[in-house]
């Protein structure tokens, strides 16, 4: 996109000159050599003023030899795509009332960024313990969680599993995370207690005990 007063060529030249000026100020000779700046070009670069950069806005051509480095371009695009997808998932999780502990576990999110996202998405403040689930939702969550836990008892649930449980049962992620962590700690994949622990026999008792 070009501005009203300058061409795309002018914007390109200005951006490269600013990059070169910063490289010069930081003593990054390697960056200057990579752009084919020799001693004479560097000396001319030192003489440029802010007014010269403003005058460059009227240029209709550029002095640059530009080539795309595909070996760098595609990994960069892949990185940006993964970041975009991760941020979209984080927004979906926040809107589904994912707790801070869950966001920290999967994304390393801190409390400040978590609060910022909730405010950005107009999510209600997370205060106190999540409300209990009704009996039908609790039992549906128990059955769905048990099926996934039984598939691989040694592996913790993945993020995709939590999202699937949320979609299947309609349980808020805050309550879902809390209950699943407790069930994983005190019961086996079938929901039975370990000999040294007391686990709820069913979700209803788990809810009543809270």
C-alpha positions in Angstrom: 0.0 0.0 0.0 1.3 3.4 -0.9 0.7 6.7 0.9 -1.1 9.6 -0.8 2.2 11.6 -1.2 4.6 8.8 -2.2 5.0 5.9 -4.6 5.7 2.4 -3.6 9.3 2.8 -5.0 9.8 5.8 -2.7 8.5 3.9 0.3 10.9 1.0 -0.5 13.9 3.3 -0.8 13.1 5.1 2.4 12.7 1.9 4.3 16.0 0.6 3.1 17.8 3.8 3.8 16.4 3.9 7.3 17.6 0.3 7.8 21.0 1.2 6.5 21.2 4.3 8.7 20.3 2.2 11.7 22.9 -0.4 10.8 25.5 2.3 10.5 24.6 3.8 13.9 24.8 0.4 15.5 28.1 -0.5 13.7 26.6 -3.4 11.9 29.1 -3.5 9.0 28.0 -7.0 8.0 24.5 -5.8 7.3 25.9 -2.9 5.2 28.2 -5.2 3.2 25.3 -7.5 2.6 23.5 -4.6 1.0 26.6 -3.8 -1.1 27.4 -0.6 0.7 31.1 0.2 0.2 33.2 3.0 1.8 31.9 5.7 -0.6 28.3 4.7 -0.1 28.7 4.6 3.7 30.3 8.1 3.5 27.3 9.4 1.5 24.9 7.7 4.0 26.5 9.6 6.8 25.6 12.9 5.1 21.9 12.1 4.8 19.6 14.2 6.8 16.0 13.9 7.8 15.1 16.4 5.1 16.8 14.1 2.5 14.5 11.2 3.6 11.5 13.5 3.2 12.8 14.4 -0.3 13.1 10.6 -1.2 9.3 10.5 -0.9 9.1 12.0 -4.3 11.2 9.3 -6.0 9.6 7.3 -8.8 12.3 4.7 -9.1 14.6 2.8 -6.8 18.3 1.8 -6.8 17.8 -1.7 -5.3 18.4 -5.2 -6.6 15.7 -7.2 -4.8 15.5 -11.0 -4.9 13.4 -13.4 -2.8 15.3 -15.9 -0.8 12.8 -18.8 -0.8 14.9 -20.8 1.7 14.1 -18.1 4.2 10.8 -17.0 2.9 8.8 -20.2 3.4 10.0 -20.9 7.0 9.1 -17.3 7.8 5.6 -17.7 6.3 5.2 -21.0 8.2 6.2 -19.4 11.5 3.7 -16.6 10.9 1.0 -19.1 10.1 1.6 -21.1 13.2 1.6 -17.9 15.3 -1.7 -16.8 13.7 -3.3 -20.2 14.3 -2.0 -20.2 17.9 -3.4 -16.8 18.6 -6.8 -17.8 17.1 -6.9 -20.9 19.3 -6.1 -18.8 22.3 -8.9 -16.4 21.6 -11.3 -19.3 21.2 -10.2 -20.7 24.5 -10.6 -17.4 26.3 -14.1 -17.0 24.9 -14.9 -20.5 26.2 -13.7 -19.4 29.7 -10.4 -21.2 29.8 -8.6 -20.6 33.1 -5.2 -19.1 33.5 -3.7 -22.5 34.6 -4.8 -24.1 31.4 -3.5 -21.2 29.2 -0.2 -21.3 31.1 0.1 -25.1 30.7 -0.5 -25.1 26.9 0.9 -21.7 25.8 3.1 -20.5 28.7 0.7 -17.5 29.0 1.4 -15.2 32.0 -1.3 -13.5 34.1 -0.8 -10.1 32.5 -1.3 -11.4 29.0 -4.2 -13.6 30.1 -5.9 -10.5 31.6 -5.2 -8.5 28.5 -6.8 -11.1 26.3 -9.9 -11.4 28.5 -10.3 -7.6 28.3 -9.8 -7.5 24.6 -12.4 -10.2 24.0 -14.8 -8.6 26.6 -14.8 -11.8 28.6 -16.2 -11.6 32.1 -13.6 -11.4 34.9 -12.6 -14.8 36.3 -13.4 -14.5 40.0 -13.7 -17.4 42.5 -14.4 -21.0 41.9 -16.3 -21.9 38.7 -20.0 -22.7 39.2 -20.9 -26.4 39.5 -22.2 -28.3 36.4 -25.7 -29.7 36.3 -26.0 -33.4 36.7 -26.6 -34.2 33.0 -23.6 -32.1 31.9 -21.4 -33.5 34.6 -22.2 -37.1 33.8 -21.8 -36.5 30.1 -18.4 -34.9 30.8 -17.4 -37.9 33.0 -18.2 -40.4 30.3 -16.4 -38.4 27.5 -13.4 -37.8 29.7 -13.2 -41.5 30.7 -13.2 -42.6 27.1 -10.3 -40.4 26.2 -8.3 -41.2 29.4 -8.8 -44.9 28.8 -7.4 -44.7 25.3 -3.9 -43.9 26.7 -3.8 -43.8 30.5 -0.2 -42.7 30.6 -0.7 -39.6 28.4 -2.3 -36.4 29.6 -5.1 -35.0 27.5 -4.0 -32.8 24.7 -5.4 -29.4 23.9 -7.5 -30.9 21.1 -9.1 -33.3 23.6 -10.2 -30.4 25.9 -11.7 -28.5 22.9 -13.5 -31.7 21.8 -14.9 -32.2 25.4 -16.1 -28.6 25.5 -17.9 -29.0 22.2 -19.4 -32.4 23.1 -20.7 -31.5 26.5 -21.0 -27.7 26.5 -19.1 -27.6 29.8 -17.2 -24.3 30.3 -13.4 -24.9 30.0 -12.9 -23.5 33.5 -15.0 -26.2 35.1 -13.8 -28.8 32.6 -10.1 -28.2 33.4 -10.7 -28.3 37.1 -12.6 -31.5 37.1 -10.4 -33.3 34.6 -7.3 -32.4 36.6 -8.9 -33.8 39.8 -10.2 -37.0 38.1 -6.7 -37.6 36.6 -5.1 -37.2 40.0 -7.5 -39.3 42.1 -8.9 -41.8 39.8 -7.8 -44.1 37.0 -9.1 -44.1 33.4 -12.3 -45.9 34.4 -12.9 -43.4 37.2 -12.0 -45.9 40.0 -9.9 -44.7 42.9 -6.3 -45.7 43.6 -5.9 -47.6 46.9 -4.3 -44.6 48.6 -6.7 -42.0 47.4 -10.4 -41.3 47.8 -12.0 -40.4 44.5 -15.6 -39.7 43.7 -17.7 -42.6 42.4 -19.5 -40.3 40.0 -19.5 -36.7 39.0 -22.6 -35.9 41.1 -20.8 -36.8 44.3 -17.7 -34.9 43.1 -19.9 -31.8 42.6 -21.6 -32.2 46.0 -18.3 -32.5 47.8 -17.0 -29.1 46.5 
